[in-house]
Amino acid sequence: MHNYIYLDRLIAQSLAEDLGSGDITTNSVVPPETKISGRFTMKEEGVVCGLAVAQRVFPQLDPDIRFTPRGKDGDKMKAGSVIAEISGPAAGILSGERLALNFLQRLSGIATKTQSLVNQVAGTGTKIVDTRKTTPGLRILEKYAVRTGGGQNHRMNLADGVLIKDNHIRAAGGITTAIEAARKKAPRTLKIEVEAESIREVEEALRAGADIIMLDNMQTELMAEAVKLINGRALAEASGNMDNRDLLEVANTGVDMISLGALTHSVRALDISLKFDKPEI
């Protein structure tokens, strides 16, 4: 994650949201000259993600704060592991700790969940991919966390590819009509993907020349039949409530990828804490 202009703007906006007119508690009870040190610690095992993000929170509050990572994004750490140390003016650290933890906990949760699902389908050749079901404003970070966990990114935004879903099909007048229109109007370098809910729709998508066919909410046996029918003429993507399915069973149908909105829209944050040493006056 090296898009620092994006990061610094996001952090500034997030700090403004959290600080309001000022950190009343810290300003009231902590003398401005107080120095402190502490450690960010894993309270459960997981994949670390977001260290560079957390590190850039504190300079916007006080340039004298030192944040030192003790690992790197992508490391799998056990409970009790120290992932970063921090020291400097206590007021700035206290005002920024929640935002830094929010980033670390959410991104590490996504990376950890992703790695777990990637491990479930290991050896099958099937890729775990994300969706656009991300937190508004955090898509770049959340998709980075998916990559950190070993997954792959689907479209970053609506300009990245043609994905003709059920409502597009209805609005366009059918699968064939939609694909033909996309071939005429969309950039030729972009793949055309279409959603299919039945074997009949898979057949139509193949005839129309789809590059990727999304097998939406299909039962495993039907999905295997669809993959056999596709037979390499297009990529096959399994989608639709995949978080509640046996992913190894789905992968064994031969699909090229499994997409999961749950990687980003409802993942549980990893438990990470910041604990201080005795303050220095």
C-alpha positions in Angstrom: 0.0 0.0 0.0 2.0 3.0 -1.3 -0.7 5.5 -2.4 0.3 8.0 0.3 -1.6 10.9 -1.1 -4.8 8.8 -0.9 -3.9 7.6 2.6 -3.1 11.0 4.0 -6.3 12.5 2.7 -8.3 9.5 4.1 -6.6 9.8 7.5 -7.1 13.5 7.7 -10.8 13.1 6.9 -11.1 10.3 9.5 -9.3 12.3 12.2 -11.6 15.2 11.6 -14.6 12.9 12.0 -13.2 11.4 15.2 -11.7 14.5 16.9 -14.6 17.0 16.2 -13.6 20.2 17.9 -10.9 18.4 20.0 -10.1 15.5 22.2 -11.7 16.8 25.4 -10.8 13.8 27.6 -7.1 13.8 26.7 -6.8 17.6 26.8 -8.4 17.7 30.2 -6.5 14.9 32.0 -3.1 14.5 30.3 -0.5 17.2 30.8 0.9 18.3 27.4 4.5 17.5 28.4 3.7 13.9 29.2 5.6 11.3 27.1 4.5 7.7 26.8 5.5 4.4 25.1 3.5 1.3 24.3 2.9 -1.7 22.1 0.3 -2.8 19.6 -0.3 -6.4 20.4 -2.3 -9.2 18.8 -4.9 -10.6 21.1 -5.7 -13.4 18.7 -3.9 -15.2 15.9 -4.2 -13.7 12.5 -2.7 -12.1 9.4 -1.4 -8.5 10.0 -2.5 -5.8 7.6 -2.5 -2.0 7.8 0.8 -1.3 9.5 1.7 1.4 7.0 -1.8 3.0 7.4 -1.6 3.0 11.2 1.9 4.5 11.0 0.7 7.5 9.0 -2.0 8.4 11.4 0.3 9.8 14.1 2.4 12.3 12.2 -0.8 14.3 11.5 -1.3 14.6 15.2 2.3 15.2 16.4 5.5 14.8 14.3 7.4 13.7 17.4 5.5 10.4 17.7 7.5 7.4 16.7 5.7 4.3 15.3 8.0 1.3 14.8 6.5 -1.8 13.1 7.7 -5.2 14.4 6.5 -7.1 11.5 5.1 -6.6 8.0 1.7 -6.8 6.3 1.0 -10.4 5.4 2.8 -11.9 8.5 0.7 -14.5 10.4 1.2 -13.6 14.1 0.2 -15.6 17.2 -1.8 -14.1 20.0 0.5 -12.0 22.2 2.8 -11.0 19.4 3.9 -7.3 19.3 3.3 -5.9 15.8 4.4 -2.4 16.5 5.8 -0.1 19.2 5.0 3.5 19.7 6.5 6.4 21.7 6.3 10.1 22.1 3.9 12.8 23.3 1.0 11.0 25.1 -1.7 13.4 23.9 -1.1 12.8 20.2 -0.9 9.0 20.7 -4.1 8.9 22.8 -6.0 11.0 20.2 -4.9 8.8 17.3 -5.0 5.3 18.9 -8.6 4.5 18.0 -8.2 5.4 14.4 -5.0 3.5 14.1 -6.6 0.4 15.7 -9.7 0.7 13.6 -7.6 0.5 10.4 -5.4 -2.3 11.8 -8.3 -4.4 13.2 -10.5 -4.2 10.1 -7.7 -4.7 7.5 -6.2 -7.6 9.5 -9.6 -9.1 9.8 -10.1 -9.1 6.0 -6.6 -10.5 5.4 -7.1 -13.2 8.0 -10.5 -14.2 6.6 -9.1 -14.2 3.0 -6.2 -16.4 4.0 -8.5 -18.9 5.7 -10.6 -19.2 2.5 -7.6 -19.4 0.2 -6.3 -22.3 2.3 -9.6 -24.1 2.0 -9.3 -24.3 -1.8 -5.5 -24.8 -1.9 -4.3 -27.2 -4.6 -7.5 -26.9 -6.7 -6.4 -24.0 -8.9 -9.5 -22.0 -8.0 -8.9 -18.4 -7.0 -10.6 -16.5 -4.2 -11.7 -13.0 -5.3 -13.4 -10.1 -3.8 -16.3 -7.9 -5.0 -17.3 -4.2 -5.0 -19.2 -4.8 -1.7 -16.7 -2.6 0.2 -17.0 0.2 2.8 -17.5 3.5 0.9 -14.2 5.3 0.8 -12.1 2.3 2.0 -12.2 0.2 -1.2 -8.5 0.6 -2.0 -7.5 -0.4 1.5 -9.9 -3.3 1.8 -9.0 -4.8 -1.6 -5.3 -4.4 -0.6 -6.1 -6.4 2.5 -7.7 -9.2 0.3 -4.4 -9.3 -1.7 -2.4 -9.4 1.6 -4.4 -12.5 2.6 -3.6 -14.2 -0.7 -6.8 -13.5 -2.5 -7.2 -11.6 -5.8 -9.2 -8.5 -6.7 -12.2 -8.4 -9.0 -13.1 -5.0 -10.5 -11.7 -2.1 -8.6 -14.5 0.1 -10.0 -17.2 0.1 -12.7 -14.7 1.2 -15.4 -12.5 -1.9 -14.9 -14.6 -4.4 -16.8 -18.0 -5.3 -18.2 -20.1 -7.3 -15.8 -23.6 -7.8 -17.1 -25.8 -8.8 -14.1 -29.5 -9.7 -13.9 -30.8 -6.2 -13.9 -28.6 -5.2 -16.8 -30.0 -8.2 -18.7 -33.5 -7.1 -18.0 -32.8 -3.5 -18.9 -31.0 -4.5 -22.1 -33.6 -7.0 -23.2 -31.6 -10.3 -22.8 -28.2 -11.8 -22.5 -27.4 -11.9 -26.2 -28.5 -8.3 -26.7 -26.5 -7.1 -23.8 -23.3 -8.9 -24.8 -23.6 -7.7 -28.4 -24.1 -4.1 -27.2 -21.1 -4.4 -24.9 -18.9 -5.7 -27.8 -19.8 -2.6 -29.9 -19.5 0.1 -27.2 -17.0 -1.1 -24.5 -13.3 -0.9 -25.0 -12.0 -3.9 -26.8 -9.3 -4.6 -24.1 -12.0 -5.3 -21.5 -13.3 -8.7 -20.7 -17.1 -9.2 -20.8 -18.6 -11.1 -18.0 -22.3 -12.1 -17.7 -24.3 -13.6 -14.9 -26.1 -16.9 -15.5 -28.6 -18.6 -13.2 -29.4 -21.6 -15.3 -27.9 -24.0 -17.9 -30.0 -22.3 -20.6 -28.5 -18.9 -19.7 -25.0 -20.4 -19.7 -25.6 -21.8 -23.2 -26.8 -18.4 -24.4 -23.8 -16.6 -22.8 -21.5 -19.0 -24.6 -23.2 -18.5 -28.0 -22.9 -14.7 -27.5 -19.2 -15.0 -26.8 -18.9 -14.1 -23.1 -15.4 -14.1 -21.7 -16.4 -14.9 -18.2 -19.6 -16.5 -17.0 -20.7 -15.9 -13.4 -22.6 -19.0 -12.1 -24.9 -17.3 -9.6 -26.4 -19.1 -6.7 -26.2 -22.5 -8.4 -26.2 -25.7 -6.5 -23.0 -27.7 -6.7 -24.3 -30.4 -9.1 -25.7 -27.7 -11.5 -22.5 -25.7 -11.2 -20.4 -28.8 -12.2 -22.7 -29.3 -15.2 -22.3 -25.7 -16.2 -18.5 -25.9 -15.9 -18.5 -29.1 -18.1 -20.6 -27.2 -20.7 -18.3 -24.2 -20.6 -15.3 -26.5 -21.2 -12.7 -23.8 -21.2 -14.5 -21.6 -23.7 -14.9 -18.9 -21.0 -13.8 -18.5 -17.4 -16.3 -19.7 -14.8 -16.9 -17.8 -11.6 -18.9 -19.1 -8.7 -20.9 -16.4 -6.8 -23.8 -15.9 -4.5 -23.7 -16.6 -0.7 -20.4 -18.5 -1.1 -19.5 -17.8 2.5 -22.1 -20.3 3.6 -20.9 -23.0 1.2 -18.3 -25.7 1.3 -15.7 -23.9 -0.8 -13.6 -27.0 -1.5 -16.7 -28.7 -2.9 -17.4 -25.6 -5.0 -13.8 -25.5 -6.2 -13.9 -29.1 -7.1 -16.6 -28.4 -9.7 -13.7 -26.8 -11.7 -14.7 -23.1 -11.5 -11.8 -20.7 -12.1 -12.7 -18.4 -9.3 -15.0 -18.0 -6.3 -16.1 -14.4 -5.5 -17.2 -13.5 -2.0 -18.7 -10.1 -0.9 -18.3 -11.4 2.7 -14.6 -10.8 2.5 -15.2 -7.1 2.9 -18.8 -6.3 3.7 -19.3 -8.3 6.9 -15.9 -9.6 8.1 -15.1 -9.6 11.8 -12.3 -7.2 12.9 -9.3 -8.9 14.4 -8.7 -8.2 18.1 -5.6 -5.9 18.5 -4.8 -3.7 21.4 -2.5 -0.8 22.4 -1.2 -0.9 25.9 1.0 1.8 27.5 4.0 1.6 29.8 4.3 3.9 32.8 4.4 7.5 31.5 7.5 9.6 31.6 7.1 13.2 32.9 
